[in-house]
Amino acid sequence: MSVTKHNSNEDAAMEKGLNGGTSDVNAIEAPLTAKSIFMCVMASFGGFFFGYDAGYINGVTGSPIFIALIEGPGATSLSTPHNSLIVSILSAGTFFGAIIAGDFADYLGRRPTIIIGCIVYIIGVILQTATNGIGLLVAGRLIGGLGVGFVSAIVILYMSEICPKKVRGAMVSGYQFAITLGILTASCVNYAVQDRTDTGSYRIPIGIQFLPGLILGLGMLLLPESPRWMVKRGNVDVAAATLARLRSQPVESHFIQSELAEIIANNEVELAAMPNQGWLEAWKICFSGSLWNGASNVRRTILGASLQMMQQWTGVNFIFYFSTPFLQATGAVKNPFIISLIFTLVNVLSTPISFYTIEKFGRRTLLIYGAAGMLVCQILVGVIGVTIGFNKTQLVNGAEVPINLSAVNAQVAFIAIFIFFFASTWGPGAWVLIGEIFPLPMRARGVALSTSSNWLWNTIITVITPYMVGKDKGNLKSSVFFIWGGLCACALVYSYFLVPETKGLSLEQIDQMMNETTPRTSASWRPTTTYAAEAGATAANVAFREKKAVATHSETVA
């Protein structure tokens, strides 16, 4: 009687359901469909939360009715401590929300976590709308921040896991576009209510936040769970059905079988290196490995967190959070609401450019050139301001007016150009990369840590900025742009030496690329094999095994 010896890798592959893989590195994903793109677009709506808050708080803190509510009758502006607290407390909530969301996303799934975030966010909005003083407002913004933290972290994770690789960068950039639409909507609402003399001047901008929370929460009920999370939980059959729905293909399609086999094989490789041994061990995995190994988990965690830190260091949220009170304080701009609206329009119209450029030129290239462009603009704004611009005003009929209006207009123009560079490069680029660089076993926590870094630095910047530019504090005026310019220089150096190129690769191929190359050589890396091929789980291998097994059985019977 004959005995057939099977390859151990092939046996393991068959046990895991890896029976339709491919060795063709270009054939592991189905063609694009309108349905798959629509699902990604729906998920990207989560960015609206972040954007609307950044926009509405800028106007509300300049409302005379709101100022009187917080500071008392006769006050003309918020005190520096109150301004700092009101703006920054939401970011503090989002910091903790983003970290907590990583655990929820791993245990409950990506979709339920986003829905929970929407519910928490709506509760926070209700409290803010009902406010009659600073206490309830701060509590509402803190709770709302927890919800925003959940959504901002897990929407990026969810989109990265469901989007086809050909358009993943463009689709995740849609999250940043949703942020800009939120800022624009808030600016329009602020402009519409600026002349109201009742509490509607601040309750209306706050209350409108209820709608995006409701829309995203209901929309997520219609979307499927991430197939990669299903694989992580061992639900291969459900993952296959979900992937088929996402790609608009039948389950038995070779596209579905090939992509699923690649996801499973990659997960098995990563689990062998990072076995899941409990909650604490799962967090420790994020910080394991050597600092000198660019592909180690700790280096990936640092990369994700520092990408979000650098995005905040550009100073863009100084413009969107504080441009109205800052421009009012300079006395150089007659209607700061209009200027703020112009900045927002530039932001919205510039972001869609990245849908094309991020796939055409790549993530790394965009960040390098974007940092260079922002650096030049920030320095020019600072130089013009301290010589003949914002910093040089005179009293005319008791009001501060600029000595050189043309110089002030030039500053405003360069701020707008700075926003163009940010919106088309670093705005979407940082979000895209943090969803791509982590292996599946630590992806939820890695993205959560990266997003929490964004909110941590957002909090720090919103706390210290009023003290930097407040008239009764640092009163830096245009000199603050030298600080942002210096930080943009850091972002330029950082991008060149530390950011890898992930364009055109599946999440599994990115994992392979980071193990085999360095950031400066990553753009030329091309995959030569698949995880399924290395696991012996290609369709050809399986067919050969089945044929061999039939022949062996025939010999045994004979």
LODRENGU-742193 format. One record per residue (C-alpha): chain; y, z, x. Coordinates in steps of 0.5 Angstrom, whole numbers, padded with zeros to 4 digits. Layout:
<node A,<Y,Z,X>>
...
//
This chain:
<node A,<0000,0000,0000>>
<node A,<0007,-0002,0003>>
<node A,<0013,0003,0003>>
<node A,<0020,0000,0003>>
<node A,<0025,0004,0007>>
<node A,<0032,0004,0004>>
<node A,<0038,0005,0008>>
<node A,<0041,0012,0007>>
<node A,<0048,0009,0005>>
<node A,<0046,0004,0000>>
<node A,<0042,0010,-0003>>
<node A,<0048,0014,-0004>>
<node A,<0052,0008,-0006>>
<node A,<0047,0007,-0012>>
<node A,<0047,0014,-0014>>
<node A,<0054,0014,-0014>>
<node A,<0055,0008,-0019>>
<node A,<0057,0003,-0013>>
<node A,<0053,-0003,-0015>>
<node A,<0059,-0008,-0016>>
<node A,<0063,-0008,-0009>>
<node A,<0065,-0013,-0005>>
<node A,<0066,-0014,0003>>
<node A,<0072,-0019,0001>>
<node A,<0078,-0015,0003>>
<node A,<0083,-0020,-0002>>
<node A,<0078,-0019,-0008>>
<node A,<0078,-0012,-0010>>
<node A,<0083,-0012,-0016>>
<node A,<0084,-0016,-0022>>
<node A,<0089,-0021,-0023>>
<node A,<0096,-0019,-0026>>
<node A,<0097,-0018,-0034>>
<node A,<0103,-0017,-0038>>
<node A,<0099,-0011,-0041>>
<node A,<0098,-0007,-0035>>
<node A,<0105,-0009,-0033>>
<node A,<0108,-0006,-0040>>
<node A,<0104,0001,-0038>>
<node A,<0107,0002,-0032>>
<node A,<0114,0000,-0035>>
<node A,<0112,0006,-0040>>
<node A,<0110,0011,-0035>>
<node A,<0117,0009,-0031>>
<node A,<0121,0012,-0037>>
<node A,<0120,0019,-0034>>
<node A,<0126,0017,-0029>>
<node A,<0131,0017,-0035>>
<node A,<0130,0025,-0035>>
<node A,<0133,0026,-0028>>
<node A,<0138,0021,-0028>>
<node A,<0141,0023,-0035>>
<node A,<0142,0030,-0032>>
<node A,<0145,0028,-0026>>
<node A,<0150,0024,-0030>>
<node A,<0151,0028,-0036>>
<node A,<0153,0035,-0032>>
<node A,<0158,0031,-0028>>
<node A,<0162,0030,-0034>>
<node A,<0161,0036,-0038>>
<node A,<0163,0041,-0032>>
<node A,<0170,0037,-0032>>
<node A,<0170,0038,-0040>>
<node A,<0176,0043,-0042>>
<node A,<0172,0046,-0048>>
<node A,<0166,0047,-0043>>
<node A,<0171,0050,-0038>>
<node A,<0174,0055,-0043>>
<node A,<0167,0057,-0045>>
<node A,<0165,0059,-0038>>
<node A,<0171,0061,-0035>>
<node A,<0175,0063,-0041>>
<node A,<0182,0061,-0045>>
<node A,<0187,0058,-0040>>
<node A,<0182,0056,-0034>>
<node A,<0183,0049,-0032>>
<node A,<0176,0048,-0028>>
<node A,<0170,0052,-0026>>
<node A,<0170,0057,-0021>>
<node A,<0166,0055,-0015>>
<node A,<0160,0060,-0016>>
<node A,<0159,0058,-0023>>
<node A,<0160,0050,-0022>>
<node A,<0155,0051,-0016>>
<node A,<0150,0055,-0021>>
<node A,<0150,0051,-0027>>
<node A,<0149,0044,-0023>>
<node A,<0144,0047,-0018>>
<node A,<0139,0052,-0023>>
<node A,<0136,0045,-0026>>
<node A,<0134,0043,-0019>>
<node A,<0131,0050,-0017>>
<node A,<0127,0049,-0024>>
<node A,<0124,0043,-0022>>
<node A,<0122,0045,-0015>>
<node A,<0117,0050,-0018>>
<node A,<0115,0045,-0023>>
<node A,<0114,0040,-0018>>
<node A,<0109,0045,-0014>>
<node A,<0106,0047,-0020>>
<node A,<0105,0040,-0023>>
<node A,<0100,0039,-0017>>
<node A,<0095,0044,-0020>>
<node A,<0095,0042,-0027>>
<node A,<0095,0034,-0025>>
<node A,<0088,0036,-0021>>
<node A,<0085,0040,-0027>>
<node A,<0088,0037,-0033>>
<node A,<0089,0030,-0031>>
<node A,<0095,0026,-0030>>
<node A,<0097,0024,-0037>>
<node A,<0096,0031,-0040>>
<node A,<0101,0034,-0035>>
<node A,<0106,0029,-0036>>
<node A,<0106,0031,-0043>>
<node A,<0106,0038,-0042>>
<node A,<0112,0037,-0038>>
<node A,<0116,0033,-0044>>
<node A,<0114,0039,-0048>>
<node A,<0117,0044,-0043>>
<node A,<0123,0040,-0042>>
<node A,<0125,0039,-0049>>
<node A,<0125,0047,-0050>>
<node A,<0130,0047,-0044>>
<node A,<0134,0042,-0048>>
<node A,<0134,0046,-0054>>
<node A,<0136,0052,-0051>>
<node A,<0142,0049,-0047>>
<node A,<0144,0045,-0053>>
<node A,<0145,0052,-0057>>
<node A,<0149,0055,-0051>>
<node A,<0155,0060,-0053>>
<node A,<0156,0062,-0046>>
<node A,<0153,0061,-0038>>
<node A,<0147,0066,-0039>>
<node A,<0143,0061,-0045>>
<node A,<0146,0055,-0041>>
<node A,<0143,0057,-0034>>
<node A,<0136,0059,-0038>>
<node A,<0136,0053,-0041>>
<node A,<0137,0049,-0035>>
<node A,<0132,0053,-0031>>
<node A,<0126,0052,-0036>>
<node A,<0128,0044,-0037>>
<node A,<0128,0044,-0030>>
<node A,<0121,0046,-0030>>
<node A,<0119,0040,-0035>>
<node A,<0123,0035,-0030>>
<node A,<0119,0038,-0024>>
<node A,<0112,0036,-0028>>
<node A,<0115,0029,-0030>>
<node A,<0118,0027,-0024>>
<node A,<0112,0029,-0019>>
<node A,<0106,0027,-0024>>
<node A,<0109,0020,-0026>>
<node A,<0110,0018,-0019>>
<node A,<0103,0020,-0018>>
<node A,<0100,0017,-0024>>
<node A,<0104,0010,-0023>>
<node A,<0101,0009,-0016>>
<node A,<0094,0010,-0019>>
<node A,<0094,0005,-0024>>
<node A,<0099,0000,-0022>>
<node A,<0096,-0007,-0019>>
<node A,<0097,-0007,-0011>>
<node A,<0101,-0014,-0012>>
<node A,<0107,-0010,-0016>>
<node A,<0106,-0003,-0015>>
<node A,<0112,-0003,-0011>>
<node A,<0116,-0006,-0016>>
<node A,<0113,-0002,-0022>>
<node A,<0114,0005,-0018>>
<node A,<0121,0002,-0017>>
<node A,<0122,0002,-0024>>
<node A,<0122,0009,-0024>>
<node A,<0128,0009,-0020>>
<node A,<0131,0004,-0024>>
<node A,<0130,0009,-0030>>
<node A,<0134,0014,-0026>>
<node A,<0140,0009,-0026>>
<node A,<0139,0008,-0033>>
<node A,<0139,0015,-0035>>
<node A,<0146,0016,-0030>>
<node A,<0149,0010,-0034>>
<node A,<0147,0013,-0041>>
<node A,<0150,0020,-0039>>
<node A,<0156,0017,-0036>>
<node A,<0157,0013,-0043>>
<node A,<0156,0019,-0047>>
<node A,<0161,0023,-0043>>
<node A,<0166,0017,-0043>>
<node A,<0165,0017,-0051>>
<node A,<0166,0025,-0052>>
<node A,<0172,0026,-0046>>
<node A,<0177,0027,-0052>>
<node A,<0174,0031,-0057>>
<node A,<0177,0038,-0058>>
<node A,<0171,0041,-0061>>
<node A,<0164,0044,-0058>>
<node A,<0161,0037,-0059>>
<node A,<0165,0035,-0052>>
<node A,<0159,0038,-0049>>
<node A,<0153,0039,-0054>>
<node A,<0153,0032,-0055>>
<node A,<0151,0030,-0048>>
<node A,<0146,0036,-0047>>
<node A,<0143,0035,-0054>>
<node A,<0142,0027,-0053>>
<node A,<0137,0029,-0047>>
<node A,<0132,0031,-0053>>
<node A,<0130,0024,-0054>>
<node A,<0128,0021,-0048>>
<node A,<0123,0027,-0047>>
<node A,<0120,0026,-0054>>
<node A,<0120,0018,-0053>>
<node A,<0116,0019,-0046>>
<node A,<0111,0025,-0049>>
<node A,<0109,0020,-0055>>
<node A,<0109,0014,-0051>>
<node A,<0104,0018,-0046>>
<node A,<0099,0019,-0052>>
<node A,<0098,0011,-0052>>
<node A,<0097,0011,-0045>>
<node A,<0090,0012,-0041>>
<node A,<0088,0017,-0036>>
<node A,<0088,0015,-0029>>
<node A,<0081,0012,-0027>>
<node A,<0082,0015,-0020>>
<node A,<0083,0022,-0023>>
<node A,<0076,0020,-0027>>
<node A,<0073,0018,-0021>>
<node A,<0075,0025,-0017>>
<node A,<0072,0029,-0023>>
<node A,<0066,0025,-0023>>
<node A,<0067,0021,-0029>>
<node A,<0065,0014,-0027>>
<node A,<0063,0011,-0033>>
<node A,<0070,0013,-0036>>
<node A,<0073,0011,-0030>>
<node A,<0070,0004,-0031>>
<node A,<0072,0004,-0038>>
<node A,<0079,0006,-0037>>
<node A,<0080,0001,-0031>>
<node A,<0078,-0005,-0035>>
<node A,<0083,-0003,-0040>>
<node A,<0089,-0002,-0035>>
<node A,<0087,-0009,-0032>>
<node A,<0085,-0013,-0039>>
<node A,<0078,-0014,-0036>>
<node A,<0071,-0013,-0039>>
<node A,<0068,-0007,-0036>>
<node A,<0062,-0012,-0033>>
<node A,<0068,-0016,-0030>>
<node A,<0067,-0017,-0022>>
<node A,<0074,-0015,-0021>>
<node A,<0073,-0008,-0025>>
<node A,<0066,-0007,-0021>>
<node A,<0069,-0009,-0014>>
<node A,<0076,-0004,-0015>>
<node A,<0072,0001,-0018>>
<node A,<0067,0001,-0012>>
<node A,<0072,0001,-0007>>
<node A,<0075,0007,-0011>>
<node A,<0069,0011,-0011>>
<node A,<0067,0009,-0004>>
<node A,<0074,0011,-0001>>
<node A,<0073,0018,-0005>>
<node A,<0066,0019,-0002>>
<node A,<0069,0018,0005>>
<node A,<0075,0023,0004>>
<node A,<0071,0028,0001>>
<node A,<0066,0028,0007>>
<node A,<0072,0030,0011>>
<node A,<0076,0034,0006>>
<node A,<0070,0038,0002>>
<node A,<0073,0041,-0004>>
<node A,<0072,0049,-0004>>
<node A,<0077,0052,-0009>>
<node A,<0084,0053,-0010>>
<node A,<0086,0056,-0004>>
<node A,<0082,0051,0000>>
<node A,<0085,0045,-0003>>
<node A,<0092,0047,-0001>>
<node A,<0090,0048,0006>>
<node A,<0087,0041,0006>>
<node A,<0095,0039,0006>>
<node A,<0096,0042,0012>>
<node A,<0090,0041,0016>>
<node A,<0089,0036,0022>>
<node A,<0094,0035,0028>>
<node A,<0101,0035,0029>>
<node A,<0100,0029,0034>>
<node A,<0095,0025,0030>>
<node A,<0099,0021,0025>>
<node A,<0094,0020,0020>>
<node A,<0092,0027,0019>>
<node A,<0094,0031,0013>>
<node A,<0099,0035,0016>>
<node A,<0103,0029,0018>>
<node A,<0102,0026,0012>>
<node A,<0105,0032,0008>>
<node A,<0111,0032,0013>>
<node A,<0112,0025,0012>>
<node A,<0112,0025,0004>>
<node A,<0117,0032,0004>>
<node A,<0121,0029,0010>>
<node A,<0122,0022,0006>>
<node A,<0125,0026,0000>>
<node A,<0129,0030,0004>>
<node A,<0132,0024,0008>>
<node A,<0133,0021,0001>>
<node A,<0137,0027,-0001>>
<node A,<0141,0027,0006>>
<node A,<0144,0021,0004>>
<node A,<0149,0024,0000>>
<node A,<0148,0020,-0006>>
<node A,<0148,0026,-0011>>
<node A,<0154,0028,-0008>>
<node A,<0157,0022,-0012>>
<node A,<0153,0023,-0018>>
<node A,<0154,0030,-0019>>
<node A,<0161,0032,-0016>>
<node A,<0165,0025,-0016>>
<node A,<0169,0027,-0023>>
<node A,<0171,0034,-0020>>
<node A,<0172,0031,-0013>>
<node A,<0176,0025,-0015>>
<node A,<0180,0030,-0020>>
<node A,<0182,0035,-0014>>
<node A,<0184,0029,-0010>>
<node A,<0189,0027,-0015>>
<node A,<0189,0020,-0012>>
<node A,<0185,0017,-0018>>
<node A,<0188,0017,-0025>>
<node A,<0182,0017,-0029>>
<node A,<0176,0019,-0025>>
<node A,<0171,0018,-0031>>
<node A,<0172,0011,-0030>>
<node A,<0171,0011,-0023>>
<node A,<0165,0015,-0024>>
<node A,<0162,0010,-0029>>
<node A,<0164,0004,-0024>>
<node A,<0159,0007,-0019>>
<node A,<0154,0008,-0024>>
<node A,<0154,0001,-0026>>
<node A,<0153,-0001,-0019>>
<node A,<0147,0004,-0018>>
<node A,<0144,0000,-0025>>
<node A,<0145,-0007,-0023>>
<node A,<0143,-0006,-0015>>
<node A,<0136,-0002,-0017>>
<node A,<0133,-0009,-0020>>
<node A,<0134,-0012,-0013>>
<node A,<0129,-0008,-0010>>
<node A,<0123,-0010,-0015>>
<node A,<0123,-0017,-0011>>
<node A,<0125,-0014,-0004>>
<node A,<0120,-0008,-0003>>
<node A,<0115,-0013,-0004>>
<node A,<0118,-0019,0000>>
<node A,<0120,-0015,0006>>
<node A,<0116,-0009,0005>>
<node A,<0118,-0001,0005>>
<node A,<0119,0000,0012>>
<node A,<0124,-0006,0013>>
<node A,<0128,-0004,0007>>
<node A,<0129,0004,0009>>
<node A,<0131,0002,0016>>
<node A,<0137,-0003,0014>>
<node A,<0139,0001,0008>>
<node A,<0140,0007,0012>>
<node A,<0144,0003,0017>>
<node A,<0148,0000,0011>>
<node A,<0149,0007,0008>>
<node A,<0151,0010,0015>>
<node A,<0157,0004,0016>>
<node A,<0160,0005,0009>>
<node A,<0160,0013,0010>>
<node A,<0163,0013,0016>>
<node A,<0169,0008,0014>>
<node A,<0170,0012,0008>>
<node A,<0171,0018,0012>>
<node A,<0175,0015,0017>>
<node A,<0180,0011,0012>>
<node A,<0180,0018,0008>>
<node A,<0183,0022,0014>>
<node A,<0188,0017,0016>>
<node A,<0191,0014,0010>>
<node A,<0187,0015,0004>>
<node A,<0184,0021,0000>>
<node A,<0187,0026,0005>>
<node A,<0194,0024,0005>>
<node A,<0197,0025,-0002>>
<node A,<0204,0027,-0004>>
<node A,<0207,0031,-0010>>
<node A,<0211,0027,-0015>>
<node A,<0214,0030,-0021>>
<node A,<0209,0036,-0020>>
<node A,<0203,0032,-0019>>
<node A,<0199,0029,-0013>>
<node A,<0199,0022,-0012>>
<node A,<0196,0018,-0006>>
<node A,<0201,0016,-0001>>
<node A,<0197,0009,0000>>
<node A,<0194,0007,-0006>>
<node A,<0191,0001,-0003>>
<node A,<0187,0005,0002>>
<node A,<0184,0010,-0004>>
<node A,<0182,0003,-0007>>
<node A,<0178,0001,-0001>>
<node A,<0175,0008,0000>>
<node A,<0172,0007,-0007>>
<node A,<0170,0000,-0006>>
<node A,<0166,0003,0000>>
<node A,<0163,0008,-0004>>
<node A,<0161,0003,-0009>>
<node A,<0158,-0001,-0003>>
<node A,<0154,0005,-0001>>
<node A,<0151,0006,-0007>>
<node A,<0149,-0001,-0007>>
<node A,<0145,0000,-0001>>
<node A,<0142,0006,-0003>>
<node A,<0140,0004,-0010>>
<node A,<0137,-0003,-0007>>
<node A,<0133,0001,-0001>>
<node A,<0132,0009,-0001>>
<node A,<0133,0010,-0008>>
<node A,<0126,0007,-0010>>
<node A,<0123,0006,-0003>>
<node A,<0122,0014,-0002>>
<node A,<0119,0014,-0009>>
<node A,<0114,0009,-0008>>
<node A,<0112,0011,-0001>>
<node A,<0110,0018,-0003>>
<node A,<0105,0015,-0008>>
<node A,<0102,0011,-0003>>
<node A,<0101,0015,0003>>
<node A,<0096,0021,0001>>
<node A,<0088,0020,0000>>
<node A,<0085,0022,-0007>>
<node A,<0083,0029,-0005>>
<node A,<0090,0031,-0004>>
<node A,<0094,0026,-0007>>
<node A,<0096,0030,-0013>>
<node A,<0098,0036,-0009>>
<node A,<0101,0032,-0003>>
<node A,<0106,0028,-0008>>
<node A,<0108,0035,-0012>>
<node A,<0110,0038,-0005>>
<node A,<0114,0031,-0003>>
<node A,<0117,0031,-0010>>
<node A,<0119,0039,-0009>>
<node A,<0122,0037,-0003>>
<node A,<0127,0033,-0006>>
<node A,<0128,0038,-0011>>
<node A,<0129,0043,-0006>>
<node A,<0134,0039,-0002>>
<node A,<0137,0037,-0008>>
<node A,<0138,0045,-0010>>
<node A,<0141,0046,-0003>>
<node A,<0146,0040,-0003>>
<node A,<0148,0042,-0010>>
<node A,<0149,0049,-0008>>
<node A,<0153,0048,-0002>>
<node A,<0157,0042,-0004>>
<node A,<0162,0046,-0008>>
<node A,<0164,0050,-0002>>
<node A,<0165,0044,0002>>
<node A,<0170,0041,-0002>>
<node A,<0173,0046,-0007>>
<node A,<0180,0047,-0006>>
<node A,<0179,0055,-0005>>
<node A,<0173,0054,0000>>
<node A,<0172,0049,0005>>
<node A,<0177,0043,0002>>
<node A,<0174,0038,0007>>
<node A,<0176,0032,0002>>
<node A,<0174,0026,0005>>
<node A,<0171,0029,0012>>
<node A,<0165,0031,0008>>
<node A,<0163,0023,0008>>
<node A,<0162,0024,0016>>
<node A,<0157,0029,0014>>
<node A,<0153,0024,0010>>
<node A,<0154,0019,0015>>
<node A,<0151,0023,0020>>
<node A,<0145,0025,0016>>
<node A,<0145,0017,0014>>
<node A,<0144,0016,0022>>
<node A,<0138,0021,0022>>
<node A,<0135,0017,0016>>
<node A,<0136,0011,0021>>
<node A,<0132,0014,0027>>
<node A,<0127,0017,0022>>
<node A,<0125,0010,0019>>
<node A,<0124,0006,0025>>
<node A,<0120,0011,0028>>
<node A,<0116,0015,0023>>
<node A,<0115,0010,0017>>
<node A,<0109,0006,0016>>
<node A,<0109,-0001,0012>>
<node A,<0105,0000,0006>>
<node A,<0106,-0007,0003>>
<node A,<0101,-0011,-0001>>
<node A,<0095,-0006,0001>>
<node A,<0091,-0002,-0004>>
<node A,<0091,0005,-0004>>
<node A,<0085,0005,-0001>>
<node A,<0087,0000,0005>>
<node A,<0093,0004,0006>>
<node A,<0089,0010,0008>>
<node A,<0085,0006,0012>>
<node A,<0091,0003,0016>>
<node A,<0094,0010,0017>>
<node A,<0088,0012,0021>>
<node A,<0088,0005,0025>>
<node A,<0095,0004,0027>>
<node A,<0102,0007,0028>>
<node A,<0109,0006,0024>>
<node A,<0112,0001,0029>>
<node A,<0105,-0003,0029>>
<node A,<0103,-0002,0022>>
<node A,<0107,-0008,0019>>
<node A,<0102,-0013,0023>>
<node A,<0096,-0009,0020>>
<node A,<0091,-0013,0016>>
<node A,<0084,-0010,0013>>
<node A,<0078,-0013,0016>>
<node A,<0073,-0009,0011>>
<node A,<0072,-0005,0005>>
<node A,<0070,0002,0004>>
<node A,<0064,-0001,-0001>>
<node A,<0062,-0006,0005>>
<node A,<0061,0000,0009>>
<node A,<0058,0004,0004>>
<node A,<0053,-0001,0003>>
<node A,<0055,-0002,-0004>>
<node A,<0057,-0009,-0004>>
<node A,<0054,-0014,-0010>>
<node A,<0050,-0018,-0005>>
<node A,<0047,-0012,-0002>>
<node A,<0045,-0009,-0009>>
<node A,<0042,-0016,-0011>>
<node A,<0038,-0016,-0004>>
<node A,<0035,-0009,-0005>>
<node A,<0033,-0011,-0012>>
<node A,<0030,-0017,-0010>>
<node A,<0026,-0013,-0005>>
<node A,<0024,-0008,-0009>>
<node A,<0021,-0013,-0014>>
<node A,<0017,-0016,-0008>>
<node A,<0015,-0009,-0006>>
<node A,<0012,-0007,-0013>>
<node A,<0008,-0014,-0014>>
<node A,<0005,-0013,-0007>>
<node A,<0003,-0006,-0009>>
<node A,<0000,-0008,-0016>>
<node A,<-0004,-0014,-0012>>
//
